[in-house]
């Protein structure tokens, strides 16, 4: 299972995206030693069918112009 699939299936956090009908999924520590502490962030737009992945990036922190928190693993 690749990192994008794992992020979508088992996210640590999910936020509303800054665009309508978009969600951003975050999962931490999936990238190995070189990127230890990074998140895999996957933005998915649901306004089209089927839904589509808009972008994937690797931030160290969750910070952006995001909407409300939808899911958080504790």
Rosetta blueprint (number, residue, H / E / L):
1 X L
2 X L
3 X H
4 X H
5 X H
6 X H
7 X H
8 X H
9 X H
10 X L
11 X L
12 X L
13 X E
14 X E
15 X E
16 X E
17 X L
18 X L
19 X L
20 X L
21 X L
22 X E
23 X E
24 X E
25 X E
26 X E
27 X E
28 X E
29 X L
30 X L
31 X L
32 X L
33 X H
34 X H
35 X H
36 X L
37 X L
38 X L
39 X E
40 X E
41 X E
42 X E
43 X E
44 X E
45 X E
46 X L
47 X L
48 X L
49 X L
50 X L
51 X L
52 X E
53 X E
54 X E
55 X E
56 X E
57 X E
58 X L
59 X L
60 X L
61 X L
62 X L
63 X L
64 X L
65 X L
66 X L
67 X L
68 X L
69 X E
70 X E
71 X E
72 X E
73 X L
74 X L
